Amino acid sequence: NNLMDNQALNTWMSPLQMGRRRRAMYLNNFYGGNDIRRFAKDVVSDHVVTKNITANETWDFDIQMYEDIIVKTGKTLTINCKVAMAIDGKIKVEKGAKLIIDGVNAEVTGWCKTGLWNGIQIEGTSIADQQIFNPTGYCPNQGIVEVKNGATISKAGNGITTGTTDNNGNFNWGTQGGIIICNNANFINNARDVQFLSYQSPLGNDKSNFVNRNFFTNSALTANVLPFARVTLWEVRGVTFKGCLFRN
């Protein structure tokens, strides 16, 4: 059970060794007090073999991802820690699901030096309403993203998008309508912080809102990407911004 044990001229790793190695590449200071993640080569995120959230989960541990994250319908992922994504990586929030990024220690960012991660994508239904049913807090037609209490989204191509893309980067038309609720949060050094795509709620104004939000560009972006915009809104109405600071 030793990597250096050369049996039949084959170098061999046991499942236990591979499991420790894999876990150490995800989690900070897991084994032997050393963070070996800093030696990871920049990679494009795996869009096929993904991390699927199939039960309500709260993450309070620093983690480095090499694949996309998908929050499945009817489930909530709460992030209270730093989550670092690979190049073009994305977090997809399915309709009827929820992503909560909560607290000053909560940050979703990119870890690669040669490219940005792709951001959070909210799956919606472009012809349906944004009615949230209590006490579940879910909207059956739209995904929901909450960023609050000093949480941060950084180093993304598009921090949050109200719609989804396929594995080739093509937009899935008809998935607009996701809900973004942000209170006392930060977008820092993204090419674009928030992208609202065409959506008209049958019940009136869009329910997305931003309160006491910081939209900052304060250094050169990863891979020398140029900043594009803090927020873009296309054919939407009613999104509210109160007490927000935009700074370049």
Wavefront OBJ file of the C-alpha trace (Angstrom):
o trace
v 0.000 0.000 0.000
v 2.826 2.331 -0.905
v 3.258 4.441 -4.018
v 6.946 3.470 -4.181
v 6.166 -0.253 -3.978
v 6.876 -1.471 -7.502
v 4.992 -4.734 -7.927
v 5.255 -6.472 -11.290
v 7.005 -3.366 -12.618
v 3.785 -1.338 -12.148
v 3.577 1.702 -9.915
v 0.295 1.457 -8.080
v -1.898 3.695 -5.889
v -4.506 2.188 -3.617
v -8.074 3.560 -3.506
v -7.289 4.968 -0.059
v -4.256 6.864 -1.385
v -6.227 8.193 -4.366
v -9.039 9.276 -2.092
v -6.647 11.203 0.158
v -4.984 12.805 -2.844
v -8.316 13.840 -4.349
v -9.612 15.252 -1.090
v -6.408 17.193 -0.516
v -6.803 18.817 -3.961
v -10.236 20.090 -2.918
v -9.832 20.997 0.738
v -7.348 23.397 2.290
v -4.756 22.040 4.749
v -6.454 18.663 4.901
v -3.534 16.268 4.993
v -0.246 16.922 6.727
v -0.934 20.638 7.153
v 0.070 21.470 3.562
v -2.101 23.110 0.925
v -1.113 21.202 -2.229
v -3.860 22.912 -4.242
v -1.460 25.699 -5.132
v 0.341 23.233 -7.409
v -2.803 22.469 -9.437
v -2.526 23.300 -13.125
v -5.107 25.736 -14.509
v -7.965 23.718 -15.972
v -11.276 24.280 -17.724
v -14.132 23.202 -15.484
v -15.764 19.846 -16.167
v -19.279 20.576 -17.491
v -20.253 16.897 -17.814
v -19.224 15.236 -14.537
v -20.639 17.831 -12.151
v -21.132 18.297 -8.422
v -24.899 17.923 -8.007
v -26.622 19.229 -4.892
v -29.422 16.713 -4.339
v -30.097 17.498 -0.664
v -30.024 20.722 1.327
v -26.381 21.464 2.148
v -24.424 24.121 4.039
v -20.757 24.539 3.122
v -18.517 26.050 5.804
v -15.179 24.756 4.518
v -12.746 26.307 2.023
v -12.970 24.297 -1.220
v -11.392 24.425 -4.689
v -13.569 23.029 -7.482
v -12.611 21.394 -10.779
v -16.160 20.881 -12.032
v -19.451 22.796 -12.287
v -21.935 22.847 -9.408
v -25.646 22.245 -10.045
v -28.227 22.992 -7.350
v -31.135 20.688 -8.144
v -34.822 21.595 -8.062
v -36.285 21.757 -4.553
v -32.862 21.993 -2.870
v -30.831 24.777 -1.252
v -27.055 25.200 -1.177
v -25.873 27.652 1.489
v -22.279 28.866 1.184
v -20.611 30.377 4.280
v -17.014 29.945 3.076
v -14.698 30.467 0.119
v -15.529 28.431 -2.987
v -13.006 28.717 -5.840
v -14.052 27.720 -9.366
v -11.993 26.631 -12.408
v -11.882 28.376 -15.812
v -15.375 28.690 -17.342
v -16.805 27.000 -14.263
v -20.390 27.803 -13.371
v -22.888 27.289 -10.615
v -26.281 26.479 -12.089
v -29.344 27.042 -9.917
v -32.221 25.072 -11.373
v -35.784 26.392 -11.367
v -37.324 25.698 -7.974
v -33.876 25.672 -6.311
v -32.027 28.226 -4.216
v -28.402 29.334 -3.718
v -27.574 31.406 -0.635
v -24.156 33.044 -0.247
v -24.113 34.371 3.289
v -21.585 36.154 5.507
v -18.320 38.059 5.346
v -16.352 34.814 4.986
v -18.475 33.700 2.033
v -16.885 34.282 -1.373
v -17.342 32.558 -4.696
v -14.331 33.313 -6.880
v -11.943 31.878 -9.469
v -8.687 30.123 -8.625
v -7.013 29.977 -12.061
v -4.540 32.605 -13.239
v -5.192 32.229 -16.986
v -8.954 32.625 -17.160
v -12.144 33.684 -15.393
v -14.842 31.415 -14.083
v -18.213 31.808 -15.785
v -20.358 32.807 -12.813
v -23.731 31.846 -11.356
v -26.494 30.991 -13.821
v -30.115 30.975 -12.678
v -32.516 28.756 -14.572
v -35.956 30.225 -15.029
v -39.071 30.058 -17.165
v -39.354 33.103 -19.397
v -43.154 32.927 -19.726
v -43.926 32.236 -16.046
v -44.283 34.383 -12.926
v -41.882 34.884 -10.023
v -44.269 33.917 -7.239
v -42.438 32.598 -4.170
v -44.382 30.133 -2.071
v -44.042 30.212 1.707
v -43.064 28.568 3.961
v -40.789 26.741 1.488
v -39.274 29.934 0.112
v -38.969 28.370 -3.343
v -40.312 29.664 -6.634
v -41.415 26.669 -8.736
v -40.870 28.509 -12.020
v -37.580 30.274 -11.261
v -34.311 29.697 -9.451
v -33.367 32.095 -6.648
v -29.949 33.473 -5.661
v -29.421 35.396 -2.413
v -26.149 37.176 -1.637
v -26.104 38.855 1.765
v -24.359 39.930 4.981
v -21.039 40.914 3.399
v -20.705 37.977 0.969
v -18.687 38.422 -2.245
v -18.677 37.273 -5.858
v -15.372 37.926 -7.622
v -13.181 37.157 -10.652
v -16.068 36.011 -12.871
v -16.873 36.665 -16.493
v -20.505 37.261 -15.511
v -21.101 37.248 -11.759
v -24.786 36.308 -12.005
v -26.871 35.737 -15.141
v -30.642 35.304 -15.263
v -30.533 32.370 -17.655
v -28.336 29.383 -18.491
v -25.909 28.213 -21.170
v -25.284 24.730 -22.552
v -21.946 22.954 -22.308
v -20.749 24.720 -25.474
v -21.526 28.174 -24.083
v -24.674 28.726 -26.160
v -27.496 30.510 -24.353
v -30.623 28.484 -23.571
v -33.383 30.866 -24.615
v -36.505 30.443 -22.545
v -34.564 30.089 -19.260
v -34.785 33.774 -18.313
v -36.649 34.924 -15.219
v -34.435 33.961 -12.272
v -34.639 36.005 -9.086
v -31.634 37.798 -7.522
v -31.916 39.147 -3.958
v -28.862 40.954 -2.627
v -28.468 42.849 0.636
v -25.124 44.173 1.909
v -22.998 42.231 -0.556
v -20.045 42.754 -2.901
v -19.201 42.213 -6.557
v -15.454 42.695 -7.032
v -13.309 42.507 -10.189
v -15.730 40.736 -12.485
v -15.879 41.510 -16.190
v -19.633 41.987 -15.682
v -21.259 41.761 -12.281
v -24.885 41.034 -13.176
v -26.588 40.238 -16.482
v -30.387 40.499 -16.732
v -31.781 39.051 -19.950
v -35.180 39.678 -21.525
v -38.031 38.811 -19.147
v -41.471 40.268 -18.440
v -43.298 38.868 -15.420
v -47.008 38.162 -15.934
v -47.524 39.601 -12.429
v -45.776 42.917 -13.081
v -42.301 44.082 -12.119
v -39.259 41.844 -11.696
v -38.746 40.935 -8.010
v -34.940 41.150 -8.118
v -33.461 43.786 -5.824
v -30.122 45.121 -4.627
v -29.720 46.978 -1.312
v -26.455 48.429 0.066
v -24.478 46.656 -2.604
v -20.866 47.351 -3.662
v -19.931 46.996 -7.330
v -16.153 47.479 -7.438
v -13.360 47.220 -9.989
v -10.182 47.912 -8.014
v -7.417 45.995 -9.828
v -6.501 44.427 -13.150
v -8.738 41.476 -13.953
v -7.541 37.882 -14.265
v -5.802 37.090 -17.588
v -5.897 40.817 -18.461
v -9.598 40.643 -19.345
v -11.059 44.141 -19.687
v -13.991 45.187 -17.481
v -17.245 45.440 -19.436
v -20.103 46.558 -17.165
v -21.314 46.356 -13.608
v -24.940 45.618 -14.482
v -26.682 45.180 -17.832
v -30.475 44.992 -18.147
v -32.207 44.001 -21.383
v -35.991 44.188 -21.633
v -36.694 43.926 -17.903
v -38.467 46.355 -15.590
v -38.872 46.845 -11.883
v -35.418 45.701 -10.687
v -34.562 47.960 -7.739
v -31.186 49.381 -6.624
v -31.064 51.152 -3.263
v -27.953 52.522 -1.594
v -25.563 50.818 -4.031
v -22.023 52.036 -4.705
v -20.417 51.709 -8.135
v -16.665 52.280 -8.211
v -13.948 51.840 -10.845
l 1 2 3 4 5 6 7 8 9 10 11 12 13 14 15 16 17 18 19 20 21 22 23 24 25 26 27 28 29 30 31 32 33 34 35 36 37 38 39 40 41 42 43 44 45 46 47 48 49 50 51 52 53 54 55 56 57 58 59 60 61 62 63 64 65 66 67 68 69 70 71 72 73 74 75 76 77 78 79 80 81 82 83 84 85 86 87 88 89 90 91 92 93 94 95 96 97 98 99 100 101 102 103 104 105 106 107 108 109 110 111 112 113 114 115 116 117 118 119 120 121 122 123 124 125 126 127 128 129 130 131 132 133 134 135 136 137 138 139 140 141 142 143 144 145 146 147 148 149 150 151 152 153 154 155 156 157 158 159 160 161 162 163 164 165 166 167 168 169 170 171 172 173 174 175 176 177 178 179 180 181 182 183 184 185 186 187 188 189 190 191 192 193 194 195 196 197 198 199 200 201 202 203 204 205 206 207 208 209 210 211 212 213 214 215 216 217 218 219 220 221 222 223 224 225 226 227 228 229 230 231 232 233 234 235 236 237 238 239 240 241 242 243 244 245 246 247 248
